[in-house]
Amino acid sequence: MLFVLTGRGPTALQNLPRRILTFQLLQQACRDVGMEMMITTPANVNGKRGVCHGWTMGESAQTISWTPKIAPMSGNVLYDAMYLRDLKVHRKAYKKVLASAQKHGCVVFNPKLPAKDELHQLLTEVDSISERRLSRGLVPASYLHVDVRQIKHLLRKAEQSMWLKPVHGSGGRNMLLIQPLCDGRYRVRGDRFFDRHVSAEWRESELVRHVQQALRRRDYLLQEDIDLLQTPDGRRVDFRVTLARGGTGEWEMTAITARYARAGGALTNFHAGGSIQSLTEVNEETAQALWELGCTRQELTQIANCAKEAAQRISAAYPLVGVLGIDVGVRRQDKAMYVYDCNSRPGRDILTDAEIARTMRQIAHFAQFLQSQSKRV
C-alpha cells in the first residue's frame, strides 16, 4: 500500500484540479506496478493504533468518487506530498505522522529538504569518495547567515549584482536583487518581497533600513547573481529540471522546463509573473525556443546531467528523497552552468500532463522499490 500524505481531503481537492490530476496519474501508475494507493491527511493518521484512514479514488466518465478506506501503517510506504501551505496548516499533526510512521515500520519518502545553507554546503563540499566537488555545474558564490555589516561590506566589494535570499524559503518570496551603482546607491528589485513589488534606486541608508527589517523576520544569505541567458527581447531565462527516482532507486529526468522572467523582472519563477516552455520533447517548438536562446540540444543534455549529479549528491545524504526540482542557470558569457536552487516539492503548474504522468510513474516504481527493500531488512 502506498499512502499519499497531502494537506487536503476530498472536498477541498475538488477545487485543486492539478493536484487531483496528479493523484489520478499516480494511482494509475500504482495499479500498473501492482500497488494499492490511498490518499490521507495528517489528521486522518491514527498514530496510537498505527492505522491510516483515507480514501481511494474511483473514476467514472464525468466524476471522481472517493471511497473511505483504513489500512495499517506497518509494512507500507508513505509518500510525503505536503506542500508549504499544507505544512503550515498541519504543523503539529504532520510531526506526529512522521513519528508514528517510524514507530510502526512505515517507510516515509520524499522528506522536506534542509535549508538553503545546508544544501549549499552539501553541494560545495568535497566528495569523500571521489575527492572532488560537484563536477558538472558550479554553485554560485554564497555567504551564509549574513548580518547588515557583512552585507554592506560584501556589496561595496562586489562588481556585480547579488541576491539577498532567505535561508528558509521558496517560490522566489522575500528576495532582493541588489546591484551596486556609484555614489553609494543601489538598484534594487524584488518581485515578491514581503508581498510587494520592489523596483527602485536606494541610498545605502535606505537599503540598510529595509535589510534590517528583513533580517528581523528571516535568516538570510547573500548569493552571487548569474548573468543568465536572455531572450531576444531581454528576458532572463533559467531551467527547471524535474527528476524522480524509479524502480532501482536511480534518478531519471522526467521534465526540463525553460522559465522566462516577465519583461523587466528579475525572477524567473512562474508565480512571480514569469512564463514557461517545456523542452522535454524534441520537436520544432523546442528547437525554436533553444535557437532563440543560443542553446543547443547538447547543452540542454549537459544542463540535465548537471542537475542529475546534484540530485545524486543530495540523495547520498538524504536517501529517502524521491523527487526534486533543480534550477540550473547558464551564464551568457561562457555558458558556464550553475545549480542554485533545489526543491523536493517541485511545482506541478509548470509541467505538462505527460511530464506529470512520467514523474508519477517513477514515484510509483520508487515506492515499490522501497517497500521491497524494507521487507528484506
N, C-alpha and C positions, 0 to 999 in steps of 0.2 A: 504494500500500500504506500502510495505517495501522498502525504499531506501537503497541501499548499497553504501556507500561512499568509493571510492578507488582512488588511485593516477593515474591510467592508464585507457585510453579509449580502445575501441575495437581493434584498430590497434596494440597498444603496448601489449595488453593482449595476442595476438596470440603467443608471444614469452615467455609466462609465463603459461605453461600447468598446473602446480599445482594450480595456482590461478584460472584458468578457471574451472578446475575440482571442486574446492571448490564452486565457484559460481553456477555451474550446479547443484551440490548436494543441495545447499541452495535453488535454485529456485524450485527444485522438492519438497523439504520439505515445502516450502511456498504453493505450489499447494495443497499439502496434507492437510494443515490446512485451505485452502480457502483464502489465501492472494495472491495478486499480488506482483511481485518484479521487480524492475528496478535498473540497475547499473548507478551510476553517479559519477562525479568527482567534486572537488571544483570549477573548472572553469565553470561548467555547472549548477551551482545553481544561480538562479536569485533572490537575496535577496529582491530587491525592489518590485518585483511583487509577491514574495512568491511562486515561482514555481521551480520545478526541471526539467531540460532537461536531458535525459539519454537514456538508451537502455534496451529493454527486449531481452532475449536470446531465439532463436529458434534452434532446433536441427534436422538435417537430419541424414541419415546413415553415412555420412562421414564428414560433415562440420557443423560449428555453424554459424547461421545467426544472425544479430543484427538489431533490428527494433527500430528506433527512437521513443521516447515517451516523453510526457510532462505531469506532474501531479502537483497539488497543494500540498504545504507542510502541510497546515493546516489539523489537524486530523490524520496525518500519522506518521510513525515511521522511524527513520534513524539509521542504523547500522554503526557505525564508524569502518571501516575496513582499516584505514590508517596506514601503517607501517612506520617505522622510516624514510626510504628513501623518501617515499611519503610526509611525514610531512615536511622534509627539503625543498623539491621542491615547495610545495604549502603552505608554512607557512602563508602568509598573507591571501590568499583566504580561507584557512581552518578556520582561526579565524572568517572570515566573515560568513562562512557557519553556524558555531555554534551560532553566534549572530542572524542570520536570522531565524534559526530553533526555537530558543527561542521566537523571536518576533512573529512568525506566528503559534505557537502552535504545533510544530512538536517535538515529543519526540526523543531525541538522546540518544542512549545507547552504552555502552562499551567505556567510555572515557579513555584517556591515564592516566595511574596511576601516582601518585606523585613520587617524587624522593625516592631513597633508604632510606634516613634518615627519611623521614616521615613515610614510610612503617614500618621501624624498630620500631619507637616509637609506631605506631599503634598496632603492634603485641606484643609488650612487656608491654604496659600499662595495668593496672588492669581494668578489665571489671566493669563498674559502676553498672551493674545489679547483676552479679553473684559474684562480688568482687574477681575475680580470674584472673590469667594470662592464656595465651594460654596453654591448659592443655595437649593436645596430642603430642605436639612437642616443643622442645626448639628452641630459636633463638640464633645463635652464639653471643658470646660477641663482641660488636661493639663499636667503638669510633668514633664519628661523627665529621666532619669538622676539621680534624686534620691539624696541621702545621708541619714543619720539626722538630721543637724542641720536640713536643709531640710524633711524630713518633719515633725519636731516643730514647726517654725515655721509651716508651712502648716496643720497640724491645729489649732494654737492659734488661728489666724486664722479657720479655717473655721466657717461657720454651718450646715453640712450634712455628711452622710456623704461619705467619699471612698474610692475603690478604690485599693489598692496592687496593681499589676499587673506581672508580669514582662514585660520588653520582648520577649523571645522566649518564646512560649507559646501554648497553645490549649486548648480544652475546659474553660475555667474553672479550670485547675490552678494551684495555688500563689498564689492571690489572696486578699486580705483586704478586707472591707468594714469601714471604721473610722468609727464615729460618736462625735464628741466629746460628752461629758456634762459634768458640772460637777466641780469639785474635782480637776481633773487626772486624771479617769477616762475610759475609752473603752469603748464597746460594740463588740465585735469578732466578726465572723462570717466563716467560710470553710468552704465545703463540701468542698474538695479541696486543702487547704493542706498540701502535702508529705505526702500520703497520710493525712491525718487530718481529722476534722471539728472545727471550732472554733466555739464559741458561748459567749462569756464576757464579763465586765467585767474590764478590766485597768487597773491603775495605769500611769502613764506609764513608770515604770521597767520594768514587765513588757512593755509594748508595745515599748519601745526594745530590750530583750533579744531578743525574737522577730524584730523587724525587722532587727536586726544579723545574726542568724543567716541570715535570708533573703537579705540583701544579699551575704553571703559566697558564696552559691550562684548568684545571679542578678543581672542588671541590672534595675532597676525604674523604673516611672513611677507618679506619683500622679494619679488622674483623678477629677473631679467625678462623684458618683453622681447619676443621674437618678431623680427620684421617678416611677417608671413607673406606667402604668395597672395597675389591680388588678381581680381577680375580686371578686364579691360577698363571698367568704369571705376576702379579703385576700391572695391570692397575686399576686406580681409577674408581669407579662407583658411580653414584647417580641416582635419579629417578625423572623424569618429570611427574607430574600428571596434566592432562588436564581436566578441569571442565567447565561445562556450565550450565546456569540456563534454566529452562524449563517453562512449562505452568502454574505452580503455583508460579514461582519465586524462587523455591528451587534449590540448587546446586546438580548436579549429575556428577560423574566421567564419562568421555567419553573415556579416554585412560590413561594408565600408561606405561611409557617407561623407560627402563634402558638405561642410557647414559654412554658409556665407553670412558675414555680418551685414546688417542693414546699412544703407548708404550713410556714411559718416559715423557709423557706430564702431566701437572698439571690440565688443563681444561678438563671438560667432554663435552663441547659444540660440537655439530655436526660440526659446521662451523669452529671449531679450529682443525679439523682433527680427531675428535672422531668418534665413531660408535654407533649404537643403536640396541635395541632389544625390540620389543613390548612384553609386559607382560599382556596385557588386557585379552586375551583369555586363558582359561585353556586347555593346550594341552601338548604333550610330549616335544615340543621345549621350551616352557616357563618353564616347570618343570625342564628341564636340566639346563637352564640358572639360575634358582633360586638355584638349588643344587650346582652349581659351585660357587655361592656367599655365600653359607651357610645361605640362606634366605628361610623362609617358606612362604607358601601362606597366613597363618595367619598374619605374619609380613608384607606382602605386603598389606593386608587389613588395618593394622594399619598405614602404610605409606599413603594410600589413605584417611583414616579418619583424619590423621594429616593435610593433605593438605585441606581437606574439611572444617575443623574448621578454618583454616587460611582464606579461601575464605569467610566464613560466617562473620568473623571479618572485612574483607575488605569491603564487600558489605553492612554491617551495617553502615559503614562510608561513602561509595560511592555507593548509592543504584542503580545506573544505570550500574554498571559493570556487563557484561553478560557472559564473558568467561575469563578464567585465565589459565595460565600455571604456576604451583607452583613446585619449585625444593626442593626436600627433600633429605638430606644426612643422612646416617646411620653410626654411629661410630663403628669401628671394635671391640673395646674392650668390649663394653657393649650393643650394639645395640640401644643406645640412638638415637632418631630421631630429626633432626634439619631442620626447614624451613629457607632457606637462600636466596631465591630469588622468586619474583612474577612478572608475565608479563601478561598484558592484551592484548598483541598481540602475543600469542604463535605461534611458527613456525609450518607450515604445513608439512615441509620436513621430520619431524621425525614421522609423523602419517601415518598409513596405510589408504587406501581408505575407508575401513569400519569405521575406527575411525573418519575420516573427516566427513563421512556421518552421524554418530551418533552425532557429535558435531553440524553439521548444522541443524539437526532435533531439537535439543534442542534450538538453536538460533531462529529458525522459531517459535517454541512454545512460547519462551520468548517474541518475537516481538508481537505476537498475544496477549499475556498476558498484555503487556504494553499498547497496543492500547485499549484494553477493559478497563483497569484501567483509562486511560486518558479520556475516554468517560463518566466515572462515576463522574468525577470532575466537 
